[in-house]
Amino acid sequence: MSTPQNGPEATPSPTGTYVPAKKDLYKAFAASLSGTTLEWYDFAVYSVSSALILGQLFFPASDPYAATIAAFSTYAVGYISRPLGGIVFGRLGDIIGRKKVLVATLLLIGISTFLIGLLPTYHSIGITAAVLLVILRFAQGVGVGGEWGGAVLLSSEFGDPNKRGFWASAAQIGPPAGNLMANGVLVGLTMALSEDAFYSWGWRITFLLSLALVGFGLWIRLKLEDTPIFQSLQDKGDRAERPITEVFTTQRRQLTAAVLSRIGPDVFYALYTVFILSYSVQREGLSNSTVLSAVLFGSASQIITIPLAGWLSDLFNRRLVYATGAVIAAIWAFLLFPTIHSAPFWVLALSMVVAGTCHSLMYGPQAAFVIEQFHPRLRYTGASLAYTFAGVLGGALAPLMFTVLAGRDQNFVPVATYVTIACVLTLVGLALGRNSVPAEDLQYLQQSTGSDNETHAN
């Protein structure tokens, strides 16, 4: 039997909890955060660019409304391809381990994004430019489909399962951190460059910078061992041989609960980080830099409120905290748009912070809720499938549906109603789901640390 690699520092507690090795736990937290930050930096760069410039560069049309719809349709491709990544990488994560798969997904996401920054536009090579953009966007989505589940497991399976809400939130901080970086770069470029320079070559810089994030993420992940739980599964010969089949035959309710729970947060996130850009510019006449700066405030606040919400879900019932966020988000969807109209910048920024806090109450506990729906031996597959299926039903369609529902007159009421329906589906998912069962993890963690200490004693 192989010896677990987390070291003798990680020991089972006599009170039935688990005390992780701090060094490994902090490295796992950083590895999880860096990967999802890259993932969402890439997606945020594309999201913002879709709303502002990609329609004109790759899908030129005399009607800006039609070009925006075309750009958002390509945005959806990145979500539609996620299930393929979830199936392929989720299965591998439960069979060969979390670490190896996460290295592969990081490379796939980063290289695809970097290549988008090198693409010639429609004016250079015609429709081929749009085709290549769709292919790279598809590859991005495949990588993302396998990234999230593993990133969540990386941080949570090194930590105490009784504090999973906080530690699993490492992967959840990635979206606001990535969004903050993406919008920060875009704001800086729009302020530093002329409009002609930005549309000519400046937009490419945001995509090319992803290579630096890839290098940092690889450096951390290659230094980290696989999670103690997966090592224990490996030692006991308890790894799933056919995890996809098992999830669909034995975990159908859990999968349904996890999928539905994610729809509301995905749709609401698309509302206040993607659609709000085109709405504010086209309907309210605000400048790109003004709206991007306001979104920055909302993203920055979430770096604090997401782990705080995860921590609160450890103190109280996780589903209750999550449900509270869904209810408030459904209400704020109707209040957000009136606050934008003829408002000073500080009101716009405050609106984004409130929206970010609503999202955090759902998104902070989300990672822990999703993975604890599934048994440890099926978690990578189950979490990846839930994440990717929900992405198609929620995030993929949302910007396009918002644009269609708002119409040329930019009517926000149908848009807000759409968000409310998504939040109701999330409440249904939470009702179907189960509460945390730390004992499922502790049996593997205590076996792992116990055998490790015994080996060192001998």
N, C-alpha and C positions, 0 to 999 in steps of 0.2 A: 504494500500500500504506500502511495507517495505521501510525503510529508507536506502539509499545508504550509504556505509561504508567508502567512501574515505575522508569524513570529510569536514568541512567548509573551509579548506584552498584552496581546488580546486574550482575555480570560473570561470564563463564565462567572457571573456574579452569584453568590449564594442566595440572592433574593429573586433569582429567576430572570434577571436581565442579562445583558451582554455588554462588556466593557471593551470597546475596540481599541486596537493599536492606533494612537493618535496620529503618528506620522503617516501611516497608510491611509487613514481616514481623510486627512487634510489633502493628501495627494489625489485621492479619489474624488474629493469635492472639486479640486482644481481641474482635474481631467474632465469631469462631467461638465463643469461650467464652461471650459474653453471650447469643447466640442459643440455644445448647443449655441454658444455665442457665435461661433463661425457659421453654424447652420442658419441662424436667424439674421446674422449680418448679411449673408448672401441673399436670403429671402427678402429682407427688408430693403436692401439695395434694389432688388428687382421690383418689389412692390411699389416703392416710391417712384422709381424710374418708369414703371408702367403708367402710373397716374400722371406723370409730368412730361416725359420725353420719348419713351420707347415707341409709342404709337406713331409719332411723327417720323422717327428714324427708320423703323422697320415695317410699318404698316401705313404708309402715307395715304391720305384721303383728303378730299376737299372739305369733308365734314369732320371736325375734331371729335364730335360725339362718336362717330363710327370708328375712328382710329383708337379712341379710348376703349371701346368695347373689344376691338381686336387685340389690343395689348393685354387687357384683363383676361381674355380667353387664353392667351399664352401663359399668363400667370396661373390659371387654373391647371394647366398641364403639369406644373410642378407638384400639384396635389394629387392629380389623377394617377401619376406614376408612383406615388408613395406605396400603394398596396403591394406592388411588385417588390419594392425594397423591403417592405415589412415581411412578406412571405419568404423571400430568399435569405435575408440577413437575420430575421427573427429566428428562423429554423436553425441556421448555423450558430447563432448565439446560445441556443439551448443545447447544442451538440458539441461544438468545439470550444466554446467559451466566449465571455463578454469582450475581453481585451482584443483578441485577434480581429473580431468583426468590427470593433470600433475604430481600429486603425484603418481598415479598408473603407469604411463609410466616410471617415474624415478626408481621406485622399480623394474620393470620388466627388464629394461636394466641393472641395476647394479647387480642384483642377477644372471642374465644369464652370465654376464661377469665373475663374481666371481667364478661361478661353472666351467667355462672353465679352470680356473687356477687349479682346483682340478682334472681334467680328467686324467685317466690313458691313456697311449699312445698305439699305435698299437702293440708295442712289448710286452705289458702287457696283453691286452685283445683282440687283433686282430681287425677285422673289426668293432666290436662293438664300439671301440673308435671313429672311423670316423663317425659312425651313431650318437653317442651322441654329437659329435662336431657339426654336421649338425643341430640337434634338438635345441641345445642352440643358435646356430647362427640364426636359424629361429626365436626363441623367442626374441633375440636381435632386429632383424629387425621389429618385430611386435611392440615392444615398441618404437623404433625410428620412426615408421610410424605415431604414435600419438603424439610424443614429439615435433617435429619441429613447426607444425602449432600453437600449444598452447603456446610454448615458444615465438614465434614471437608476438602473440597477447598479451601476458602478458606484455611485455615491451612497445609495440606500443599503446595499448588501455589505458594505464595509462598516455600517453604523449599527447602533442599537435599534432593533425593530420597534421598540417602544417610543423612539424619537424619529420615526421614519418621515413624518411630515416635514420636519425641518431639513433633514439631510437630503431627502429626495428633491427638495426645492432647489438644489444646486442646478439641476438641469432646467428648471423653470426660470431661473434668473437669466438664462441665455437669451430668450426673446427680447426682453427690454434692454439688456446690455448690447445685444447685436443691433437692435433698432436704434439705440442711442448712438452707437458708433456710426451706423450707416447714415442716419440723419445729420449727425455732427459733421461728417465728411462732406455730405451734400450741401449743408448750409455754408460750410467754409468755402467750398468751391464756387457756389453761386454768388457769394459775396466777394471772392477774390478774383473771379474771372468775369469777363464780359459775357453777355448772353450768347454771342456768336461763338466765342471760344469754348464755352461750356457745352453747347450743342455739337460743336465740331469734334472736340477731343476730351474735354474735361470730365464728362460723364464716365469715361472709360477708367479713370483712376480709381473710382470706388470699387469696381469689379477686380481690378488688378491687385489691390491691396489685400485681397483675401489670401494671397500666397503667404504673407507674413503670419496670419492667424493659423494657417495649416502647419507651418513650421513649429510654432509654439505648442500647438495641440499635440503634434506627434512627439515632440520632446518629452512632454509630460506622460503621455500614454505609454510610450515604449519603456519608461522607467518603472511602471506600475505592474504588480502581479495581478492575476485574475482574482475575482472576489472570493472571500472565504466560503460563501455558500456554494458557489459553483465548484470550488475545489472539494468541498465535502460531498457534493453530489457525485463528483467524479470518483472520489475515494470509495464511496458506498456502491458504485455501479448503478446509481439511481437516475442517470441522465435519460431524458426521453429520446427514444429512437425515431418516433414519428410525431413530433410535437404538433404539427399543423392538424393532423388527423385527430389527435387527442383533444385539442382545444375545441374543434368543431363538434366532437361527439360527446365530450364530458363537461365542457365549460361554456355551453351556449348562453345560459342566462348571464353568466359573468361577463362574457364578451359583449352581449347586448347592453348591459349596464354600463360598461366601460365606454363603449362607442357613444351612446346617448349622452353620457356625462360630459363628453368633450365638445359636443356640437355648439352649445351656448357660448362657451369661452372663445371658440374659434371664430364664430360669426361676430361676436362683439368686438374681438380684437381687430378683425378686418374693418369694422365700422370706424373705429377711432384712430386707426393708424394708416389705413389705405384710402377708403372712400372719402373720409373727411378732407383729404387733400384736394381731390378733384372738385368736391362740393364747395369748399371754401374759396378756391380759385375761380371756378366757373360761375357760381351763384352769387357769392358774396364779394367777389372782386379783390380778394386778398392776394398778396404776393406769395410766391413759392417760399421765400425765406422766412416770412412771418409765420406761415402755417407749420413749416418744418421745425422752426424754433419752439413753437408751442408744443408740438408732439414730443420734442426733446424733454420738456419738463415732465410730461406724463411718463415717459420711459425711465427717466432718472429716478422718479419717485418709486417706481416698481422694484428697483434694486433693493429697496428697503422693505416695501410692503409685501412682496412675494414671500421671502423667508419668514417675515412676521406672521403672515397668514398660515404658512406651513407649521410654524411653531404653535400658533393658536389651535390648529387642528389636532396637535398632539395633546394639548391641555383639555380640549373639549371634544365633543363628537365631530369627527371629520366631515361627515355628511351634512351636519348642521351648518358648519362654517361655509362649506361649499354652496349649500342651498341659499344661504343668506346672500352670498355674492350674486347668485343667479337672479334672485328677486330684485335686488337693487339695480343690477345691470339692465333688466327689462324696463324699469322705471326711468333710468337715466338716459336710455336710448331716445325717449321722447323729449327730454329736457335739454339734451346736448345741443341740438341744432339752434333753438332759439337763443342760447347763450352766445352763439357765434355772431348773430346778426347785429351789425353796427356796434360791436363790443370793443373796448380797448384791449390791448394785447394781454394785460395781466388777467383779464376775465377769460380770454381764450386759453391761456396757459393753465389757469385754475380748473377750467372745464376738462382739460386733458388729464390733469392730476386726479380729479374725481373719477374720470373714466378708467384710468389706470388702477385706481384703488378698487373699484368694482371688479375689474378683471382679476386683480390679485387675490381677492377673496375666493375666487373660483380656481385660479391657476396655481396658487400656492399649495393647496391640499391635493391638487389634481394628480400629480405624479404618484404620490403615495396611495391615493384611492385606486388608481388604475391598476398598479402592480399588485396590490393586495387583494384584488379580485381573483388572482390566479395562483395556483400552487407554485412553489419555487422552481420546480423542474420544468414548468411550462411558461414561466414569466416572460422571458424575452419574446417568445412567439406571441403569447396572448397580448402583451402590452403593445407590441409593434403592430399587430393586426388592428387592435382597437384604435391606436393612434392614426394609422393610415386610413382606415375606413371612415373614421370621423372626419379626417381631413378632407376627404372627397365630398362628404355630405355637408360639411360645414364651411371650412375655410376656402375650399376650391371654388365653390359656387358663389360665395358671398359677395365679393366685389362686383362680379358680373350681374348678379341679381339686384344688388343695390343700384347699379347704373340703369338697368332696365326698369326697375320699379320707380325710381326717381323720375325717369323720363327726361325730356329736354328741358322741362320746367324746374327740375331739381326739387320735386315734392318729397319732403323727408318723412311724412306720415307712413306711407307704405313701407319705407325702409325700416323705420322704428318698429312697425308691426312685425316685420320679418324677424327682427332681432328678438322680439318678445316670444314668438313661436319657438325659436331656437332655444331660448332659456327654459321654456316649459318642457321641451324634450329633455333638457339636462336634468330637470327636477324628476322626471320619470325615471331616468337612468339612475339617479341617486336612490330613489325608492326601491328599485330592483336590486341594487348593489348590497354588499355586505360590509360590516365593520371590520376593523383590523383584527387579525388573529396572529399576534406575535409568536405564539407557540410554534407555528409552522416553521418559522425561521430559526428559533432558538434551538430546536432539535438538531439542526444542521450546524449552527454556529458553535454550540457547546460540544458537539461531537468533534468538530474541526479543531477547536482550541484545546479540547481535552487530549486528543491524540497527538497534537503538536507538543504539548507540555510533557506527555509521557515519553515521546521520542527524545526530547531534550534531556529528560531525567535519565534515560538509559545511556 
